[in-house]
Structure formats: C-alpha cells, structure tokens
Amino acid sequence: MNFKAYAQLARPANLPTAAADILAGAAIAGIFTMDNQGQIGELQIGSLLLLVASSVFLYAAGVILNDVFDFKLDQVERPERPIPSGRVSLRSAATYGIILLLIGILFAFLVNNLSGILAFFLALSILLYDTVAKPHGFFGPLNMGVCRGLNLLLGISILNVLPNWWFALIPVIYIASITLISRGEVHGNNKKHIVFSGILYAIVIFLVLGFMLVGGRTLGPALPFLTIFAVAVYGPLFKAYRNNSPGNIKKAVVAGVLSLILLDTALAVGFSHWWVGVLVILLLPLSLGLSKLFAVT
C-alpha cells in the first residue's frame, strides 16, 4: 500500500482548518466560559475531541471522494494525482472516502443527536458538491460554503443547542469566495471572480465585527487577528489580479484556505479567552508545514 498516496488524497494541510472550525464553534457555544476560571469539564473535552475528529474525517472524506468523481478530468488536467497516476485504485479511493464519511457521522452522534444530525447533513452536502453542484458557477461555490457553515455549526452544537447559529453565514460566504477564485486555477483568466471574491472577503470581515457587536462582545481581542487575516488573504488576491496566471491564482486559493484558521481564531478569541485563540492559531504552522509536503488544492 502506498501510504503517502493515501495521505495525499486526504489533503493533510487542509485538515487543521476543519479542526479550527470546531474550536471556534465550541467557543461561540460558550464551553470555554462556563465558569469564572474558563475551565471546561472532562465531558466537554471528550465531546470536543470527538467533534474535531468527526470534522477532520468528514473533510478528508469530502476531498477524497472529490478526486474519485473527478477521476476522468484529473487524467487530463492533473495526471500526477494519486488516482490518475495509478498509485491508488479508483475502488480503493472510493472505499477509503466512504469509510471516513461514516466514521465522521458516527463520532458526531457519540456527542449528541443534534451533532449527529448536523454531521449527517454535512455529509449529504459534501456528496452533493462532489457529484452534482461542483460544475455550476453559482451553486458550486454556494454548496461548498454551506459545507463549511455546517462544519462551524457542528462545533456550536457541542452542548446540544445552537446559540448564535447565524455565525455560520460567515464561512458560507468566505468559502464560496475561495471556490470562485479556484475556478481559474488551471487556465487562469478569472479577474471577474477575483474582484467579486475581494468584495465577499470585505463582507465577511464586516459580518464578524457586526455579529460580535450585536452579540455584545468586545471587539478588541479579535481585531488583531482580523487584521492579520485581511493582510493574509488580500495580498495574494491582489497579486492574482495583477498577474492573472494559474500559479498566482493557486497561491490566492491556498492563502484563502489556510487563512480560515486566522478567521476562526478571531471568532474563538471574541467568545472566550486568549489561550483559546492560541490553541486555534497553533493549527496554522501545522497547516503551513503540511502544505510544504502535500498539495492544498
């Protein structure tokens, strides 16, 4: 068995971003502020670890099955990938993805029924994107965004309720914008998508600030992370607009995906303590390190 090829299928560099969603969602749910010391009980820690594992497995399943359904296209556009290169068979990859999908749903149900139901609908949304929605100019990016919104809700559901559920709108818009940018990754020539994505990035930042203000949260702790996030995503985006080459577009996509951790850090700090933000942002060097070994897109 070619273990490296199986690892490549799961996009390891992307997986910490899924975990970051869960930590941010759990912070929004309030588990890090349940008492004056900011301590959480063993039960919550166990639930948090299960939801992180559920999210990671579901994300990995999604990208694996994406490659399964893109097999013929990748034979032409990305023949170096594990399936078209023959390092992993199509049947093995499909089995691999389905098993991870089912494990992800199971882990969520072990936390509570609400989490399990959300994981089930997240799995359906993943399959919808991989099989039907992906080619569509509007529904494809929207579907991908909905997957991320459900992932944040999965973290918020840790206490079997959904407080501040509207925060799920933020990753919906953000990931939809990244998906739009990625449409030019192979052939370039997507300046219109880049401009629209830049507008969506700004909407995301204003939504974070607005939702926190409406919720009575203090903006101070979140602002530094939002500023770093803006620099991290807009820099590569401007370069991709000026030189609209596939290489620059790919860098803008990678920056967008990995910067989700910065966005989640801002949300986590806004709803909890500084040390929760540190916990989330430590996923960024992990993701960056893995991105040097494995493809992000």
N, C-alpha and C positions, 0 to 999 in steps of 0.2 A: 504493500500500500504506500502510495506517495503522500506522506503526511503533510509535506509543505504545500502540495497542490490542494489538498482538502482545506488546509488553513487559508490559502489564498481565496478560495471560493467564499469563505465566510467574512472577508474584508475585516481582519482583526483591528485595523486602525480606526474603523468606524464604531466598533462596539463600545468603547468608553463613552461615546456620545449618547448611546442608549441608556447607559447606567446614569449619566448625568441628568437625563430627563427624569428618572425615577427619584433621584435625590432632591431635585428641585421640586417635583410634585409632592414628595413627602414633607418638604419644608413648608410648602403652601398649605398642606393639610394641617400643619401645626404640631407634628410629632416632636420637633426639636425644642418646642417651647411649652411643654406640658407641665413644667413646674419651674420654679424660680432659678434652679441651677442649670436648666437647659438639658437635663438628663433624660434619657429615654430608657424604658424598661427592656428586659430581655425579650419579651414577647414582641415588642415593636422592632427590635434589632433583627430578630428572626424573620419577621414579616418583610422588613426592608431588604434583607439579603435574598429572600425568595423572589421579591418583585424585581430586584436588579437582575437576578438570574433569568427570570421569565422574560424580561425585556431584551436581554442580550441574546437569548435563544431565538426569540421571535424575529429580531433584527437579522441575525445570522441566517435564519431560515428564509427570510424575505430576499436577501441578496443572492443566496444560493439558488433558489427557485427562479429568480430573475434570470440568472445565467442559463438555467435549464430551458426556459421558454425562449431565450434569445440565442439558442444554440446555432441556428442556421445563419442569423445575422452576424454573430461573432465569428463564424467561419470566414466571413468576408472582411469584416471591419476590425476584429480583434482576435486573430488566429492564435495569438500567444496565450490566451486564457486557458485555464485548466481543462475545460471540456473540449473545445475545438482542437486543442493541441494533443488530445488523447491521453493526458495524464490522469484524468478522472472520466469514467464512462458516464454517459447520459443517465443510465438507470441508477448507478450508484449515487450520482449527484441528486437525483430526484428523491431517492430513499433518504439520503442524508438530510435534505431540506425538510421533508415531511416529518421525520422523527423529531428534529429540533422544534418544529412548529408545535407538535403535540406536547412535547415536554414543556414548552413555554406556557401553553394554556394550562397544563396540569399544575405547574408551580404557582400560577396566579390563583387557581381555585383553592390551593392549600392555604392561602392567606385569608380570603373570604369570598363569598359568592359574587359580590359586586366586582371585585378584581378579576375573578374568573370570567365573568360575562364580558367585561371590557377587553380582556385578552382574547376571548373568542371573536369579538367583533374586530379587534385589531388584526387577527389572523385572516379574517374574511377580507378586510380592506387590503391587506398585503397581497392576497391571492387575486383580488380584483385588479390591482395595479399590474401585477406581473402578467396576467392573462389577457386583460381587455383594455384597461384605461390608458396604459403607458403610451401608445402611439398618438393619442388625442392631444391637441395643443392646449386645450383648457382643462379637460377632465383628468389628464395625466398628472400635471403638477398639483391640481387640487386634491386628487386621490392620495398622492404622496404626502402632501401636507396633512391630510386627515389622519394618516398613519401616525405621524409624529404627534399630532394633537391627542390622539387616543393613548399614545405612549406616556405623555405627560399626565393625562387623566388616570392612567394606571398607577402612577406614583401617588397622585392625590387620593386615590381610593383606599389607601392603606388602612384607614380607620373605618372602612365600610360606609363612608359618606363621601359626597363630592362638594366640599366647600370651595368657593372661588373657581368653579368649573370653567368660567369664561376665560381664564388664563390659557386654556387650550387653544384659543383662537390665535395666540402668538406663534406657536410652532407651525400651525396650519399655513399661515401667511408666509412665514420665513422659509420653510422647506419648499413651498410652492415656488418661491422666487429662485431658490437654488436650482430646482428642477428645470425651470425655464432657461437659466444660464447654461445648464448642461446640454441643452439641445444643440449647441454649436460645438460640442467637444470634439467631434470627429471631423467636421468640414469647415468650422469657423462661420463667419458671416452671420452673426446674430446680434448686431448692435441694438436693434429694437428691443430684444429680450433683455439685454443688459440695462438699458435705460429704465425699462419697466421694473426690473428687479431692484435697481437702485431706489426707486420710489417705494417699493414694498419694504425694503430694508428700513427706510425712514419711518414708515408706518409702524413697523414692529417696535422700533425704539420709542416712539411716542405712545404706543399702546402700553408698553411696560410701565412707563412713567405715569400715564393716566390711570391705569388699573390700580397701581400702588397708591396713588393719591386718593382715589375714590375709596379704597380699602383702608385708608387711614394709616398707611405705612410710611416710615421715614425714608426719604429718597437718598440721604447721604451715603449710607453704606453701599448702595447699589450703583451710584453714579460712576465711580472709578472703573468698575467692571464694564458698564455700558459704554464708557468712553473707549476703553481698550477694544471692546467688541466692534465699535464703529470703525476704528482705525484698521482693525484686522480684516474686516470684510470689504470696506470701501477702497482700500489701497489696491488690492489685486483686481477689483472690479474696474477701476479707472484705467489700469494698465490694459485690461482686456478690451476696453472700449477703444483706447487709442490705437492699439495694435491687435486687431480682432482675429488673431491666429488661434488655431486649436490648442496650442501649447499654453497661451495666456488664459484662454477660456478654462482649460483644465485647472490651472492654478487658482483661478477665481472660485471654481467649484470646490476644490479641496479646502481652500480657506473658509468658504461658507460652511462646509460640513463640520470641520474641526472647531470653528468659532462658536458652534452651538453650545459647546462647553462653557464658553465665556458668558453667553446669554443665560444659560442655566445657573451659572454662578451668581449673576446679578439677581435672579429670582430667589435663589436659595438664601442669599445674604439679606435680601429685603424682608424675608419672612422668618428669619431665625437668628443665628449668631455668626460671628466672624469665622469661627472654627469650622462651621458647616461649609462656608464658602471656600475655605482652604481645602477641605475634603473634596469638594467638587472640582476645583481648579487643578488639583493634582492629577486629575484624569487627563489634562491637556498634554503635559510632557509625555505621558504614557502613550497617548494617541499619536503625538508627533513622532515619537520614537518608532512606533509600529508602522507609521506611514513611510518611513525610510526603508522598511523591509517588505511591505505589502501595499498594493495599489489601494487607493481610497475610492476611486470611481470605477 
